[in-house]
Amino acid sequence: MATSDDFEISPGKSIGDLGHEALWFTFHSILAIALMIATIMLVGLFHPDPESAAPKELGTLLVFLVPMLASFIIAKLGGNEIARYVWITALLVFSAACVWVLDLPTGNGLCEGCGAIDKLWRTFFSISNGSGLVSGWGIFVGAWIPLSLIGYAIGARFGLEE
C-alpha cells in the first residue's frame, strides 16, 4: 500500500521554496489588481459620463493593457517565472463572483426573471444593459479584475521568453 512518503508533490523543492513562490504569486496578483485600480482612478480623473458606454469600453481595454505592459517590463527587468501563473487568481476570482451573483435574488428591476446565463452576462459583461445586481459593480468584480490578472500573466509570459 502506498504511503504519503511515496509521493513527491513538488520535486526538488523545500517548504521554504514553496512558501517563497506563494509569496511571489500573492505579490504579483496584488500588483496586477493595484495596476487595474490605478488605471480606473486615472480614467476617473477625467470625470467620464457614467451613463456613456465609451469610458467603460476604454476602461476595459486599459485594465487589460496596462497590467500586461507593466508585467512585460517587470519580466524584462528580471522578473520571476511565477508572474505568468496569476491567471489562476483570475479564474478563482471569476468563479467566486459567479457563485456570488447566482446566489443573489432577482426581483423588481432590470434582471427580473433572468436565467443563470443572462444574470451573469448582464452583471459582468453588459455595459449598456446591466442586471442591476451588485450595485453596479459587476463589471469591476467579474470582468475587470480577472481581465487585469490575465493581462498581467500574458505580459509576463511574453516578457520572460528568451
C-alpha positions in Angstrom: 0.0 0.0 0.0 1.3 3.5 -0.9 2.0 6.0 1.8 2.4 9.8 1.6 6.2 9.3 1.6 5.9 7.6 -1.8 4.6 10.7 -3.5 6.7 13.8 -4.0 4.4 16.8 -4.6 7.0 19.3 -5.7 10.1 17.5 -6.8 13.3 19.1 -5.5 11.6 22.0 -3.7 11.7 22.6 0.0 8.9 24.1 2.1 10.8 27.3 2.1 10.9 27.4 -1.7 7.2 26.7 -1.9 6.5 29.5 0.6 8.7 31.9 -1.4 6.8 31.0 -4.6 3.5 31.5 -2.8 4.6 35.0 -1.6 5.7 36.0 -5.1 2.4 34.7 -6.5 0.5 36.8 -4.0 2.6 39.8 -4.7 2.1 39.6 -8.5 -1.7 39.1 -8.1 -1.9 42.1 -5.8 0.2 44.2 -8.1 -2.0 43.3 -11.1 -5.1 44.4 -9.2 -3.4 47.6 -8.0 -2.4 48.5 -11.5 -6.1 48.0 -12.5 -7.3 50.2 -9.7 -4.7 52.9 -10.6 -5.9 52.7 -14.3 -9.5 53.1 -13.2 -8.6 56.0 -11.0 -6.7 57.7 -13.8 -9.7 57.4 -16.1 -11.9 58.7 -13.3 -9.9 61.9 -13.1 -11.4 62.9 -16.4 -14.9 62.7 -14.9 -16.4 60.5 -17.7 -20.2 60.3 -18.1 -21.4 57.3 -16.0 -24.2 56.6 -18.5 -21.9 56.5 -21.5 -20.5 53.2 -22.8 -17.3 54.7 -24.2 -15.5 55.2 -20.9 -16.4 51.7 -19.8 -15.1 50.3 -23.1 -11.9 52.3 -22.8 -11.5 51.2 -19.2 -12.0 47.6 -20.2 -9.2 47.9 -22.8 -6.9 49.7 -20.4 -7.4 47.3 -17.4 -6.1 44.6 -19.8 -3.3 46.5 -21.5 -1.8 48.4 -18.5 -1.1 45.3 -16.4 0.1 43.5 -19.5 2.6 46.2 -20.3 3.8 46.6 -16.7 4.4 42.9 -16.2 6.2 42.7 -19.6 8.6 45.4 -18.4 9.0 43.8 -14.9 9.7 40.5 -16.6 12.3 42.0 -18.9 14.0 43.7 -15.9 14.4 40.4 -14.1 11.0 39.2 -13.0 10.4 35.7 -11.9 8.5 32.9 -13.6 5.7 32.9 -11.0 4.2 36.0 -12.6 2.9 34.0 -15.6 0.6 32.0 -13.3 -1.5 34.8 -11.9 -4.3 33.8 -14.4 -5.1 31.2 -11.8 -6.2 34.0 -9.4 -8.3 35.4 -12.2 -10.1 32.0 -12.5 -10.7 31.9 -8.7 -12.0 35.5 -8.6 -14.3 34.9 -11.5 -15.6 31.6 -10.1 -16.3 33.2 -6.7 -18.0 36.2 -8.4 -20.2 33.9 -10.4 -21.3 31.9 -7.3 -22.0 35.2 -5.5 -24.1 36.7 -8.4 -26.0 33.4 -9.0 -26.9 33.4 -5.3 -28.3 36.9 -5.4 -32.1 37.2 -5.6 -33.8 38.9 -8.5 -36.8 41.0 -8.1 -38.4 44.1 -9.4 -35.7 45.8 -11.5 -33.6 45.2 -14.6 -33.0 41.5 -14.2 -36.4 40.3 -13.0 -36.8 36.7 -14.1 -33.3 36.4 -15.6 -31.9 32.9 -16.1 -28.4 32.0 -14.8 -26.5 32.8 -18.0 -28.4 36.0 -18.6 -27.8 37.0 -15.0 -24.1 36.5 -15.3 -23.8 38.1 -18.7 -25.8 41.2 -17.8 -23.9 41.6 -14.5 -20.4 41.1 -15.7 -20.2 41.9 -19.4 -23.2 44.1 -20.5 -22.1 47.7 -20.5 -25.3 49.3 -21.6 -28.0 46.9 -20.2 -26.7 45.8 -16.8 -28.6 43.5 -14.5 -28.9 46.0 -11.6 -27.3 43.4 -9.3 -24.1 44.0 -7.2 -24.9 47.7 -7.1 -23.4 48.3 -10.5 -20.0 46.8 -9.5 -20.5 43.7 -11.6 -18.2 44.7 -14.5 -15.5 45.6 -11.9 -15.6 42.4 -10.0 -16.5 39.9 -12.7 -14.7 41.3 -15.7 -12.0 43.9 -14.9 -10.3 42.1 -12.0 -9.9 38.8 -13.9 -9.0 40.7 -17.1 -6.2 42.6 -15.4 -4.9 39.4 -13.9 -5.0 37.6 -17.3 -3.3 40.6 -19.0 -0.6 40.6 -16.3 0.0 36.9 -16.9 0.2 37.3 -20.7 2.7 40.2 -20.3 4.9 38.2 -18.0 4.7 35.3 -20.4 6.0 37.3 -23.3 8.5 39.2 -21.1 10.1 36.0 -19.8 10.7 34.5 -23.3 14.3 34.1 -24.1 
